[in-house]
Amino acid sequence: MYGLLFQPMRIGALELKNRLVMPAMNSHLADGEHHFTDQALNYYGERALGGFGLQITEFLCVSEEGLAYPMQAGIYDDRFIPSLKRLTERIHRNGGRIFAQLHHAGRMQGRGSTGLAAVGASAIPDRANPVFVHELTGEEIIQVEQKFVEAALRAKKAGFDGVELHGAHGYLLAQFLSRGVNKRTDRYGGCVSARARMVCEIIRGIRQACGPDFPIGVRTSGDEGYEGGNRILDAVAQSLLFQEAGADVIHVSHGIPIHSYHTPSGFNVPNVRQVKEALSVPVIGVGRMNDPALILGALKTGAMDLVALGRESVCDPHLPEKIRQGRLQEILTCTGCMQRCLYPASFEEGAGISCMINPFSGREGVWEIRRAEKAKRIGIVGAGPAGLEAAWILAKRGHQVTVYEKENEAGGQYRLAAVPPMKQELAGTIATYKVFCEKYGVRICYGITADRKLLEREAFDEIILACGAVPLVPDIPGIHGDNVYLANDVLKFRVQIRDQPVLVLGAGLVGAETAQVLAGYGNRVTLADLVDTIAPQAPARPRENLLDHLDRLGVRFQPGCRVLEILPDGIRCQQEGRITELTGFGSLVLAFGSRPDTRLYESLGQMPHVHRIGDGRAAADGRAAIYEAARLGMEL
């Protein structure tokens, strides 16, 4: 069925073994001197082993003033050639092909990256990066174009199979292409063709310098995603110009480069299709392509020639080989959570891209699942994500593992996290972990509440408590009223609330997402919390999407609200230093957070070889739970 994915494809003179591409993404694995680290080679090399037909490096800066990030990898000097050559040699040795992405940040210059002035198509600063921007003169544009050409020559000397010009996501070349940013009055500004002139001149310069057989690609935004920015017809027109200038492949992205689970999988396919229909060179499409059937559909319908799998390649570096071998149920599916792949502050070990559901990603060659010296009998209590992750890793290492789950299905609170709109893919994580457990011989016992007596009778060598957390119910007068419900019970649909005013107490992520669900059933929802922001701990992009959705649903927010008493139709609270009441509600929902379920742990007393992970140790999130489970699974 999936044979089309593995048909060869030519980009210019280069033949690729399949249609699956790993696009450029910042791995955060370069050093302070802008060289790739050894771990970067492990990271990229693993994806070549995993079967990607083409990989495109993260953005390589072509000129120092164009650095977008203090640790960005560079290609603006010959001193980078040896380390870049080490990368290409690793990829080729592992059976892959690799392009260098050539990049200049322009007005998106990263804070602390360089002491040089930021430059741009126009002097207009970006709202998210309000630095002073020097508008490039015509002579300076030619100098920057030459920097791109020189960088392409270095890429060829370093053994890259081609280059890709980064003309998307708001960086310098995109600033020239964009009608929203390019306000020039010379030959590089104005109409759609003039705005494409700089990119076309760079293409011609690289072709002349690197020869007819060196592939050149351009990544462009099919839609910039903001009012006044380029739309798909701009992308089609400019892509035709890139092709005419000598580009061998066009890579159609979106103005917002990384989309959370609030955006549907495959959202960019219609844009890619329009570019594809206009061109004769191959087209790469990208945009939350995280499922084999979705990939196949995009190729079968002719929407694109190659499919770029961004965050999905982070989540599962072996996706191509798993598809080719028919191991579809073993594919780890990117959920768009952004918990460990985007924001450096979320990297537990200080540096390097990784994945919430696959913490081995980015730690290739460092984290390895090795056969245990001595096989043990290990009992795990709880079949949530932490318990399942630990179970399959331990079983793969040769241990005999039994999991006890008090409910009749696995997942725990993680299963509830899949209930809110657009988060359905989280459920797939549990399904995949269960497949791993079955593959490696884990025994899962459902409907059994493990206690000290059971664990003592089984005489396990090691016991892991992944018991999860229980809802926090503070001692507030009236909290046990007949119309007061737990958020977890709402998400489990043990109670159904429809077409009434509802007050949700607690505006953390659980409270906010419970409000989403309730609003979907015709309820008029108000969130109340002591904090002054909704879901403050959520990653920035998903949080932004969540707030936008809550606003469209008409969910109201009462910040700075300390609950003193729960009334039959609302609450008495302290707000802005005064006592007030919020009333007129038919139901109240408690989302005050969670606390670790320590009951079993406390009953075990001084029993040796007991380990706690996940929410059973400290209420946190799925990211922390899975990470802890993986580490423990490798250590025991």
N, C-alpha and C positions, 0 to 999 in steps of 0.2 A: 504493500500500500504506500509506503513512504519512499519508494525508489526514486522519485523525482528529486528528493532532497539531496540524493547522492550522485546525481548526474553531473559530470564535469561542466565547468563554465569558464569561458575565456574572458579575461579583461585585457584588452590589447593583445600583446604577444604572450601573456602569462596565462597558463591553464591552472585552474583550481580544481581540487578533487571533489568538491561538493558545493552546495549553495548556502552553507551556514557560515556566518561571519560573526566574529567577536569585534564589536565596534570600540571606539576610543572611550575610555573612562578613566578618571584619575584614580590610580591605585594607591596613592600616598606612600609609594615605595621607592621614592627617589631621596637622595641625601641633600645636605645643605649646600653641596657644591654642584647640584643639579645633574648628578649621575644616577643611573639606575643602581639599586643595591642588588646584592646576591638574591635577596628574597624576591625582588621583582622578576629576576630570571626564573625562579621557581614558579612564581605565580603565572607568568605568561607561558612558560614551558609546559605546565600542567594542562593548559587549555589546548595546546597543540597536541599533546598526547590524547586529550579527550576527543579529538577529531574535527575541530573547527577548520574549515578549508582555508579561511583567511582570518588573520588577526590584524587589527589596526591599533597601533600604540596609543596610549593616552597622549594628550597634547604635548608636543615638543616645541619649546619656544625658539623662535628664529632670531630674536633680537632682545637684548637684555631689558630694554624698557617695556617689552611686551610680556613680561612675566605676570602670570595670573595668580601665582601661589608661591610662597617662599621656598617650598621644596619641589617646585615643578622641574621635571626633567628638561634638559636643554639640548639644542642642536645648533646653537649660534656660534660655535667655535670648533676648530679642528680637534681640540682636546677631548671632545665628547665622542669622537669616532671609535676609539678602542672599546669603551664600555658599551656603546651601541652595537658594535660588532659582536661582542659576547652574547648579546640578546639575540641577534639574528642567527648566530651559529646554533644557539640552543633551540630555537624554533625550527630551524631546518633539520637539525639532528632528530627532533621529535616528530618530523613528518609534516610540518606546517608551512604556511606562507605568511609573510608579514609586511604590512605597509607602515611607513612612518607618517604620523599625522603632523603636519606643519602648521604652527599656530602663532598668533600674535594677539595679545589681550586687548590692545588699544585702550579705550577708556575703562575697560574692565580690569585694569592693572591691579594686582593684589596688594593690599595694605601690607607694608613691611617687606615686599618682595625686592625692591630696588630703590635707589635714591634718585633715579632718573625720572624726568617728567613723563606723565602719561600723554599719549598722543591719540588722535582719533580722526575720523572722517570729517567731523565737525567739532566745535568746542562745547557741544552739549554733553553734560555729565549724565551718567546713569543714575537713576533715583536711588538704587541700592548701593551705589559706589560713588558718592558725591565728591570726587576729586576734580581739581582743575585739569582741563584737557586742552592740550595744544593741537590746534587744527593743522594737519599736515599740509605743507605747501606742495605744489606740483613737483618741484625738484625733490622734496623729501619723499614723496610717494614713490618716485623712481628708485630712490635709495632703499626703501622698504621692500619694494618688489625684488630688488637684487638680493636682499637678505633671504627671501624665500627661495630664490634660485640657488644661492650658495648652500642653503640648508638641504635642498634636494640633492645637490651634488654630494654633500656629506652623507646623506642617507644611502645613496648608491654606493659610495666607497665603503660604508659600513655593512653592506650586504643586504639591505632592504630590497624587497621585491617590487616596490613601488612607493608612491607617496599619496597622501590625501591632504588637500588644502582645507583647513577648518574655516568654512564660510558660514557657520551657523552659530546659534546660541548667544548672539550679542557681542561676539569678539570682533577684532578689527575688520576682517574681510566682510563679516556680516554687517558691520556698521556702514561700510561703503555700499553694500547691496540694498540696505534697508531704506525705504522711503520715510520711515519714522525717525531715522537718525541722520541720514545723509542730506544735509541742507546746502550743499556746495553749489557754487554758481559757475564752476569751471567745467572742463570736459569730463570730470569724474563724478558729476552730480546732475540731478535733474531727473531725466526720464529713466525708465527701467533699463534701457540699454547702456546709458552712460554710467549708471550706478554699478553695472557689471564690468566696466572697463578694466578696473585694477585687477580683478581676478583673471580676466581673459589675458591680460598682458603677462601675468605671472605664469599662466599655463604655457603661453608661447615661449617665454623665457626658459622654463624648465625643459620644454621639448627640445629647444635648440641646444641647451647645455648637456642634457642627459641622453639625447638620442631618441630615435623613433620607437625603440622597443621597451622603453622604461615607462611602466604604467603610471598615469596621473589620474587621480580622482578628486572630486570636489564634494564636500559635505555642505548641504544647504538646508535652510529651514523651509519646509513646504508651506508653513503658516507660522508667522512669528508669534501669534497668540496674544497680541495686545492691540488696542485701538490705535490706528495710524501706522501699524507695522505692515510688512509685506504679507500678501495673501497668496493663495496657491497659483493664481495666474502670473504673479510676479516670478514665482519660483519656476514655473513652466518656461516663461520667456527667457529668464536668465540661464536656465539649464540648457536651452537650445544654443545660447551664445557660448556657454562653456564647451559644449560638444563641438561647435564650429571652430573654437580656438584650439581644440586638440585633446580635450579631456576624454579619457577612456571609460570612465564610470562615474555616475552621479549617485550620491548617497543622500536620500531625502529624509531629513529629521524633522523636528518641530522646534519652534522658538523656545519653548520650555523643554530643556533636554531630558529631565527626569520626572516621570509622573508617578504619583502614588496610586494606591488601590482605588482611589476615588475616580480614576480615569479608566474606562473600559479597556480590556486587552485588545490590541489591534486597532486602536483609535485612529492611527495615522494612515491606515491602508488606503482610504479614498484619496488622500493627497498624493501618496506615492503613485497610485494608479494614473492620475492625471499627468504626472511627469513622465511616467513610463510610456504612455500612449503617444507622447510627442517626440520621443527620442528613438535613435537607432542603436545607441550604446547601452550597455547593461545598466540597470538601476538597482541599487540596494535600498531596501525599505527597513525602517526601524520604528518602534513604538509599542512597548509592552507586548512583544511577541513571545509568549511564555508557554505555548502549548503545541505539541507536534501537529495536531490536526489543524490548528490555526495557521501554522507555518505552511503546511501543505496546501491549505485553501488559498493562501495568498499567492503561492506559486502556480497552482492549478488554474486560477482565474486570470493569470497573466498580470496581476497587479504589480509584480516586481520580479526580478531575475534572481536576486539573492536576498536572504533575510538576515538582518543583524539582530542578534540577541544580546542586549546590553546587560541589564541586571540579571537576566536569566543565566548568562555565562558566569556571573559571579556566584550565583546560587548553586549551579550545577555545572562544573567545568567539563563533565563527561557527557553532557546531553547528546551530542552527535553520535557518539559510540553507543549510548544506550538505545537511541532510536534505531540505529543500524542493526543492533543485535536483538531488537524486539523486547528490550527490557523497559517498556514504557512505564510500568507501575513503579519502577525504581527512580524515576525522574523527580528530583526536588524542584518544585515549581516556585518561582519568584512570586511573592504575594504583594509586592509593591509597598512593603512596610517601611522601608528606609531606616530600619533600626540599627544596622551596623555597616551599611555600604556607602553612606553619603557624608555623615557628619563626623569629623575626626574626634570630637569629644566623646563619641560613643564607642571608640576603639579601646577595648579593655587593656590591650597590651601596648598602647601608646602610639602605634603607627600601623598603617596597612589596612586596606579594604578587606571586609569579610562579609558574612551573611548571618542573619539571626537564626535561620533554620539549618544552616550549614556552617558552623564555626570553624570547620577545617579549611574553608575557603580563605585564601590569603596567607595560610600558614603551611603551605605545601613544603615538604622537606623538613619541617619543624615539628608539627603535630603528626605523628604516625601511629596507626593502630597496629601494634605488634602482638604476636602470640604471647600469651602469658607463660611465665616459667612454670607455674603450678596452677592447674585448673582448680577453681573453687566453686562451691555451691553458694549462689548469691540470691537473696530474696529482696525484692523491691516492692514497696507498698506505694501504689499510686500509678495509674497509667495515663497521666497527663504528659505533656511534651518532655518534661525533665525525666520522668520515669522511663518513658519509651526510648529516649535518646541514650540514656545510660544503659538500658537493657540490651539494645542491639549491638552497641560497641563492645560491651563486656562479653556478649555471646560470640561475637566475631573473634574475640581474642581467645576463645576456647573455654570460657567459664560456662557453668550450667546455671541458667538464670530463670527464675520464676517471678512473675509479676502478679500482685493481687490488686484488684480494682473493685471497690465497693459498688460501683454502678454497673450497668449492663453494657456499657460501651466505653471506649477510651476517649481521652481528650481533656477531661476536667474543665477548668475555666477557659482554657484555650478554645474549646469547642464553642463556648458562648461568645468568644471574641469574633467568631465567624458569622454571627447572626446579624449585626448591623449592615446596612446597605453597602454594597461594593466590597465587603470583606470575605466573601464566600470562599476565596482561594485559600484562606487559612485552614479550612477544614481539610484540604488536600495534604497539608503537612502531616497531620495525624495519620491519614491513610498511608502515606509513604513510610512513615516510621513503623507502622504496623507491618508493612510488606518486608521491611528490613528485619524486624523481629522474627517473622515467619521464616525468612530465608536463613537466618542464623540459628534457629532452633529455640527461640525464647518461648516459654510456656506462660500464657496469660490466663489468669483465673478471674473471670468476671463474677460480679454479684457476691463477692466475698469481702467482708470487713475484717481485715487482719488485726489480730490482737496479740498480746504478749504470749498467751497460751499457744497460739498457732505457731508463732515464730520460734518459741522454745522447742516445740515438738519437732519442727523441721530441722533444727540445729544447723542453721546456715553458717557458713564461714564468715560471711559479711552480710549486713543488712543495710539497705538504703531506704530512707524514708523520704518519699516524694509526695507527701500527703496533701500538698497544696495549702490553700488558705480558706478561711471562712469569713463571711461578711462581718464588718465591724458594726455593732449595734450599740451606740452609746446610751448611757443611763439618762435619758431625757424623759420628763413626764409626758405621758400620752403616746409613747413610741410604739406601744403594742395595740394601738387602736385597730378596729375592724377594717378600716379602709387604708391602712398603712402596709406597704408591701416592700419586699426586698428587690433590688434591681436584678439580682440573679434569677429570681422567680419570674420576673417579667420577661427576661431574655430566654428562659426555658419555656415560656408560655404556660406556666402552671397557673398563672392568673392572666386574664385577658381584660384589658382596659380599653374602652372604645368611646369615641365621640363625647369627651368630657374634658373639663379643665383639670390638668394634672400638675402637681408640684413635685419636682425631683430635687431631693436634698443631697447636694454633692455634685460639683461641676468638674470633677476629674474626668479622665477618659471614659470610665465606665458610666458615669452619670450622663455625660454628653452623648455617648452612643446609645444609651437607653432612651434618652430624649428623642434621638433620631427614629428609633423603632416605634416609640409611642406616637410620635407625630405622623408616622405612616399609617396609623389606624384612626386618623381623624381627631386625635386629641390635641387640645390647645395647651402646649407645654411651657412651663416656666422652670428654669434652673435657679437654684439658690445655693450660695456657698460663702464661706468666710473669706476665701481668696477673691481677688479682684479680676482674675482672668479665667477663661474656660480651658480645661485640659492643659495646664501649663507645662507638664512633663512630656507631652507628646512631641515627636520630631516635628521640625518647623513646617515642612511641606504638607504632610498629612494633616497637621493641625490647621493650617491655613485653609485647606480644602474642607475640613470638618466645620470650621466656623462659617465658611461660605454656605455650606449646605444647611446648617442650623438656621442661618439668617433667611434662606429661601423657604424653609419650612415654617418660619414665623415663631421659632422658639425664642422666648424672652429670657433675660438673665438678670438676677438680683445679686449683685456682688456685695462683699463686706457684710454678710448676714450671719450672725451668730444665733443659732437656734436655742431658745430657752425652754419652749414648751410646744408640744404638738397638739393642736386643737382639732375638733371634729372636722373642720373644713379648711385647715391651714396651719399656720404656725404663729407663735409669738416669738419675736426675735429682737436682738439688738443690732441696729444698723445706723451707722454714722453717729454713734454716741447716744442714740435715743432708743427707747423701747417702742416697737411698733408691731403691727399684725399684718400678715399676708393671708387673706382668707378668700373664700369663694371657690375652693377646689373640691372636686369629687373624690380624688384619690391622691395619696402621697406615696412617693417611692424613695426608698433609702439607698443612697449610693455614697456612703461615708468612707468607703475604702475597705480594705481587708486586713486581717491579721493572720499570722501563721497558725496552722492547725497543729498544735503541739501535744494534743491529748495522748496519742500513741507514744510519742517520744518520752513524755513524762512518766507514762506507765512502765516503760522499760527500765527505768532506774539506771543502774550502773552496768547494764548489759554491754559487753565489749563489742567492738567492731561494728558500731552503729554510725551511719553517716546521714546527714540531712542535706538535701539540695532543694533548689527552687523555692517556691513560696512556703514550703514546709519549714524552711530555715529562716527566711526573711521575705516578707511580702514585697515583690518587686514587679517584674514583667517577664514575658516569655523569653526575651533576649538573655536576661541574666540566668534564668532557669536552665535553658538549653546549653549555655556556655558552661555553667557549673557541672551539668550532667556529663558533658563531653570530657571535661578535664578529669572528673572522677573516674569515668569509664576507662580512660587510658592509664590511670594510676593504680587501680586495684589489681 
